[in-house]
Amino acid sequence: MNLKQFSGDLLLTIDQISHLTGVRKSTLRYWEKSFNLCLKPSRTHSNRREYSLEDLERIKTIQRLLEQEHLTSHGVRLRLEELFPPKKDGERRRQAKSAEAGRTSAP
């Protein structure tokens, strides 16, 4: 499956992310806590995680850094900060509102 064909507004569940990456759901939840500056999926009204394609790329990067480059959690955090600088709060809020508007305006 070529994910580049999909819109940037595509949101994936934790099950879908786990299936695409081979990373267990419990590990994804742990990474969300450990790498919270770079990996923070949005949440639905019922508190379910929704991962963007950007989140998917970050998860693949974390997986590569841990498994292939054998970095520690601290090393992964440092590398993620270099690769994906943290967004400003205003920019994060605008993206969340944009995603929310896209979900509520769909028929």
C-alpha positions in Angstrom: 0.0 0.0 0.0 1.4 3.4 -1.0 0.4 5.9 1.7 1.6 8.9 -0.3 -1.5 8.5 -2.5 -3.7 9.5 0.5 -4.6 12.9 1.7 -2.7 14.6 4.5 -5.9 14.6 6.5 -6.0 10.8 6.7 -6.1 9.6 10.3 -5.2 6.0 11.4 -6.2 4.1 14.5 -3.7 2.5 16.8 -4.6 -0.9 15.3 -3.9 0.3 11.8 -0.5 1.8 12.9 0.4 -1.4 14.7 -0.5 -3.5 11.6 1.5 -1.2 9.3 4.6 -1.0 11.4 4.6 -4.3 13.3 4.9 -2.4 16.6 2.7 -3.7 19.4 -0.1 -1.3 20.6 1.4 -1.4 24.1 4.7 -0.3 22.7 3.1 2.6 20.8 1.4 3.8 24.0 4.8 3.6 25.8 6.5 5.5 23.0 3.7 8.2 23.2 4.7 8.8 26.9 8.5 8.5 26.3 8.7 10.7 23.2 5.8 13.0 24.0 7.5 16.1 22.4 7.5 14.4 19.0 4.8 11.8 19.1 1.4 13.0 20.3 -1.5 11.6 18.3 -4.8 13.5 18.4 -7.8 12.2 20.3 -11.4 11.7 19.4 -14.3 12.8 21.7 -14.3 9.3 23.0 -10.5 9.6 23.7 -9.3 7.2 21.0 -6.0 7.9 19.4 -5.8 9.1 15.8 -2.4 9.1 14.1 -1.6 11.2 11.1 0.7 10.2 8.4 3.3 12.4 10.0 2.9 10.4 13.2 3.4 7.2 11.2 6.7 8.5 9.8 7.8 9.4 13.3 7.0 6.0 14.6 8.9 4.4 11.8 11.9 6.7 12.6 11.7 5.7 16.3 11.6 2.0 15.3 14.6 2.5 13.1 16.6 4.4 15.7 15.9 1.7 18.4 16.3 -1.4 16.3 18.9 -0.5 13.6 20.9 2.2 15.2 20.6 0.7 18.8 20.1 4.1 20.4 18.9 4.4 24.0 15.6 6.2 24.8 17.6 9.3 25.6 19.5 9.1 22.3 16.2 8.6 20.4 14.8 11.7 22.1 17.8 13.8 21.2 17.7 12.5 17.5 14.0 13.2 17.3 14.4 16.7 18.5 17.0 17.2 15.6 14.8 15.6 13.0 11.4 16.9 14.1 11.8 20.1 16.1 8.8 20.6 18.5 6.0 22.7 17.1 4.9 25.9 18.8 1.6 25.6 20.8 -0.2 27.9 18.4 0.7 25.9 15.4 -0.3 22.6 17.1 -3.7 24.1 18.0 -4.3 25.3 14.5 -3.6 21.8 13.1 -5.9 20.2 15.7 -8.7 22.6 14.9 -8.2 22.0 11.2 -8.4 18.3 11.6 -11.4 18.6 13.9 -13.2 20.8 11.3 -12.4 18.2 8.6 -14.0 15.4 10.7 -17.2 17.4 11.6 -17.9 18.8 8.2 -17.8 15.5 6.4 -21.3 14.2 5.4 
